[in-house]
Amino acid sequence: MNYIYHGNSMKRVFQAGDVPELREIPFHEFQRGDIVCFRRPDGAEVIHRVYHTAPEALTTWGDNNLRPDPEPVRAEWNPRLAVGFRRGDNRFLLPRGHAGMRQFRFNRLRFHLRRLCGIPFRFLACGARWWGIRQLEYETFARDRHYFYRGKPIARKRKNGPLEYRRWYYRLFFFIQEDDSVSR
């Protein structure tokens, strides 16, 4: 089965359009921190992280979800391990076990901080200006949008393309939403 990621539940791990590389492993070999892809009985395909393991079921949780999934994953659902993913021509590996749980905890921390710090930005029109993040539009052929923090370029958004951060680690500190509101 070819699965193409879409949605927001694992947004810090995957971006829309990423193609996870899936591997079938025995059910008892799944560990906390692994990312699994499975098909629920209602037909929906889901890719989430294993939060708790039991001999007969796995509790999964999306990194950007408020709560774990209500129904545990059973062996009959044929879960597969996501070992990596392809984004364009690049291939990335995914951490398993303890490293995967560290990534989960970090993503959960960012999720909660974004929720706490993002509330004032909804009510203050100058929220992005207060943090020093500026959005400038250049008159280029593609009419790109460029985002700056204290004079340094942090990201570029093409008119009909995805958001591109200038450095890979900028995505850890800056969050530019689809409606072009910025939070740090």
Long-range contacts (C-beta under 8 A, 24 or more apart in sequence): 1-45, 3-37, 3-45, 3-47, 5-47, 5-85, 8-64, 9-46, 9-47, 9-48, 9-62, 9-63, 9-64, 9-65, 10-35, 10-47, 10-48, 10-49, 10-62, 10-63, 10-64, 11-63, 11-64, 12-63, 12-64, 12-107, 12-110, 12-171, 13-63, 13-94, 13-103, 13-107, 14-47, 14-85, 15-87, 15-162, 16-162, 17-87, 17-162, 18-85, 18-86, 18-87, 19-85, 19-86, 19-87, 20-47, 20-82, 20-84, 20-85, 21-82, 21-83, 21-84, 21-85, 21-86, 21-91, 22-80, 22-81, 22-82, 22-83, 23-80, 23-81, 23-83, 24-78, 24-80, 24-81, 25-80, 25-81, 27-75, 27-79, 28-55, 30-58, 30-79, 30-81, 31-96, 31-97, 31-100, 32-97, 32-100, 32-101, 33-95, 33-96, 33-97, 33-98, 33-99, 33-100, 33-101, 33-102, 33-103, 33-104, 34-81, 34-82, 34-96, 34-97, 34-100, 35-81, 35-82, 35-94, 35-100, 36-60, 36-73, 36-79, 36-80, 36-81, 36-82, 37-79, 37-80, 37-82, 38-73, 38-77, 38-78, 38-79, 38-80, 39-77, 39-78, 40-71, 40-77, 41-77, 47-82, 49-100, 49-104, 51-104, 61-104, 63-103, 63-104, 63-107, 63-108, 63-111, 64-107, 64-111, 110-172, 114-175, 114-183, 117-183, 117-184, 118-183, 121-181, 121-182, 121-183, 127-181, 127-182, 127-183, 128-181, 128-182, 128-183, 131-182, 131-183, 131-184, 133-174, 133-182, 133-184, 135-180, 135-182, 145-180, 147-174, 147-176, 147-182, 149-174, 149-184
